[in-house]
Amino acid sequence: MLHYPDINPVGFQLGPITIHWYGLLEIISFAIATVWLIRRGRAAHWAWNKEQVVDLEFYVAIGAIFGGRIGYVLWYNLPYYLDYPGKILAIWDGGMSFHGGLLGVVLACWAYARRHQRAFLPTLDFVAPAVPIGLGLGRLANFINDQLFGRISDLPWAMVFPAGGPQPRQPSQIYEFLLEGVVLFLILAIYSRKARPAGAVGGLFVFFYGCFRFLVEFTRQPDIQLGFVLGHFTMGQVLSLPMIVIGPLIVWWAYRRGFAQDPVPRTATQH
């Protein structure tokens, strides 16, 4: 059994302003993703300049926040929020859903593409490999915050989480950091280095995230307010199953028939 590193969830404090690690890591991940996308956008098969990347990232951040919150409210704690509707917007109290955030990002990319006359799926393909950066650092923040820990286990690397009682548990947040963060980023970054059919990168993201999340959920403690929702499956697994099916279909269709390509000229000015 390993000892849980009791890390102060507060990153630092400036007078009356308290910055928690969760918020700090999310800000850092957003900055890293933006810088990486700016560099990535210089490739001839992407042709995104700095201003376009920053604008797109603003759309994505808004979509992720609102989508993540709405998804959590609908799928993870609806009875509570029906009783206390004023708490729905209290995101500082915690409660975000990745699957809801993903739908929010999809809608945000659609809105950006529609406004700026870019094809929708290539826009998703461009931003998809940056998403694991936020996912990975977010899981590290969950670990630091002593939340979303795993199930009781006797594995040698299991650890006692203060909020999880006296029994050792699997560090499922670290599994998710490695799979949803590191491994997924490498897969998408390497695959998208060359031009691919529109929709193929996004489809690959959908498939692998669905697989990784579905597997890790077998080690993660079910949400206390939900428990298991379908046999021995958690809500996270139920929401990931459609991704495992839809992802390969998107990739197959992208290669077989093709989706609309980005109409922006490949000679767009780079900054």
FENSULFEN-V176214 format. One line per field, one symbol per residue. ss: DSSP state (a for helix, b for strand, c for the rest). A space follows every 50 residues. Layout:
ss: ???
This chain:
ss: cbcccccccbbbbbccbbbbaaaaaaaaaaaaaaaaaaaaccccccccca aaaaaaaaaaaaaaaaaaaaaaaaaccaaaaaacaaacccaaaccccaaa aaaaaaaaaaaaaaaacccaaaaaaaaaaaaaaaaaaaaaaaaacccccb cbccccccbccaaaccccbccaaaaaaaaaaaaaaaaaaaacccccccca aaaaaaaaaaaaaaaacccbcccccccccbccbcaaaaaaaaaaaaaaaa aaaaaaccccccccccccccc
